[in-house]
Amino acid sequence: MLISLTNKAAKKIKSLNHKNMNFRVFIIGGGCSGFKYDFVLDEKIKKNDFLIKTLGINIIIDEISLQYLSGSVIDYIENIEEEKFIIKNPYMKNKCNCGYSFDI
């Protein structure tokens, strides 16, 4: 599978998604290590997007981000300090000290 979700991440996406929109995952440049992940609920699927259906969620990802995210697992963590989606990426080499950016 190109990208997969944990049950915890799927449950959180469903709780946020009241209009049954797609869950878009993408990489943007930035941070101290070069790249950052971002997530957004999106109605539109663009011409060069890939659609992945898993656990009742439609994940969309553009072809550029896909080359960096293939084989990744999206999870959701919730503890006393933070709540956030995280990506377990098999290609990630380095992560900055603050944990918000990475290098591939």
Backbone torsions as a table, in degrees:
resi	resn	phi	psi	omega
1	MET	NA	144.1	-177.8
2	LEU	-66.7	-50.8	177.3
3	ILE	-142.3	141.3	178.1
4	SER	-126.8	164.1	179.6
5	LEU	-117.9	147.9	168.3
6	THR	-82.5	162.4	177.0
7	ASN	-60.3	-36.0	179.8
8	LYS	-64.7	-42.5	178.6
9	ALA	-66.0	-42.8	179.6
10	ALA	-61.7	-41.7	179.6
11	LYS	-63.3	-41.8	179.9
12	LYS	-67.0	-42.7	178.9
13	ILE	-60.2	-44.4	179.0
14	LYS	-61.8	-36.1	-179.6
15	SER	-71.1	-27.0	179.4
16	LEU	-87.6	-21.5	-167.8
17	ASN	-102.5	84.9	-177.2
18	HIS	-84.3	-10.6	-178.5
19	LYS	-110.8	12.3	-178.6
20	ASN	53.4	46.5	177.7
21	MET	-86.0	170.7	178.4
22	ASN	-83.2	149.8	177.6
23	PHE	-98.2	106.4	-178.3
24	ARG	-91.8	132.4	177.4
25	VAL	-119.2	133.0	178.8
26	PHE	-153.8	165.6	178.4
27	ILE	-110.7	137.1	174.3
28	ILE	-126.6	155.3	175.9
29	GLY	-73.9	144.7	176.8
30	GLY	148.2	175.5	-179.8
31	GLY	79.3	176.1	-176.8
32	CYS	-77.6	-14.7	-179.3
33	SER	-108.6	-2.5	173.0
34	GLY	117.8	-42.0	-177.3
35	PHE	-131.6	153.4	173.0
36	LYS	-136.9	151.4	173.8
37	TYR	-89.1	150.9	171.7
38	ASP	-143.9	155.8	-177.1
39	PHE	-136.0	142.6	177.0
40	VAL	-154.3	148.1	171.5
41	LEU	-83.7	130.5	-170.6
42	ASP	-138.4	134.5	177.6
43	GLU	-78.3	-33.5	-169.4
44	LYS	-96.5	141.1	169.8
45	ILE	-109.0	119.4	-176.4
46	LYS	-83.4	165.9	-174.7
47	LYS	-52.4	-43.5	-175.9
48	ASN	-101.1	17.1	177.2
49	ASP	-81.0	152.6	171.2
50	PHE	-105.5	140.1	178.6
51	LEU	-111.6	125.0	179.1
52	ILE	-120.5	123.8	179.1
53	LYS	-106.5	121.8	179.7
54	THR	-154.0	138.1	177.2
55	LEU	51.0	34.8	178.4
56	GLY	78.9	12.0	-179.2
57	ILE	-117.8	138.0	171.1
58	ASN	-96.6	113.3	176.5
59	ILE	-98.3	130.7	173.7
60	ILE	-118.5	143.7	-177.0
61	ILE	-147.9	135.9	178.9
62	ASP	-75.5	159.9	-173.1
63	GLU	-66.9	-29.3	178.0
64	ILE	-69.7	-46.6	178.8
65	SER	-64.6	-33.9	-178.2
66	LEU	-58.9	-37.7	-178.5
67	GLN	-64.3	-23.8	177.9
68	TYR	-95.9	-14.8	-174.1
69	LEU	-112.5	-7.3	-177.9
70	SER	-55.6	130.4	-179.5
71	GLY	88.2	0.6	-178.0
72	SER	-81.4	159.8	176.3
73	VAL	-121.9	128.0	176.5
74	ILE	-94.3	126.6	179.8
75	ASP	-125.2	170.6	177.2
76	TYR	-131.5	129.2	177.6
77	ILE	-115.8	145.9	179.5
78	GLU	-145.6	116.1	177.1
79	ASN	-145.1	-172.1	-175.6
80	ILE	-64.6	-25.8	-177.3
81	GLU	-91.4	-30.3	-172.9
82	GLU	-163.8	161.2	170.3
83	GLU	-132.5	128.2	179.4
84	LYS	-169.6	158.1	170.0
85	PHE	-81.9	141.8	175.1
86	ILE	-129.2	155.8	177.6
87	ILE	-118.9	125.6	173.7
88	LYS	-94.1	101.8	-171.8
89	ASN	-107.3	119.2	-178.0
90	PRO	-68.5	-14.0	-178.2
91	TYR	-97.7	-7.1	-177.8
92	MET	-66.9	127.0	179.6
93	LYS	-94.9	-50.3	-175.9
94	ASN	-133.0	149.9	176.9
95	LYS	-126.9	139.7	179.4
96	CYS	-70.0	166.8	-177.7
97	ASN	-63.4	-33.6	-179.6
98	CYS	-78.1	-15.0	176.2
99	GLY	84.6	6.3	-176.8
100	TYR	-101.3	-7.5	177.2
101	SER	-139.1	166.1	-174.3
102	PHE	-151.2	172.8	177.7
103	ASP	-129.7	145.0	178.4
104	ILE	-118.4	NA	NA
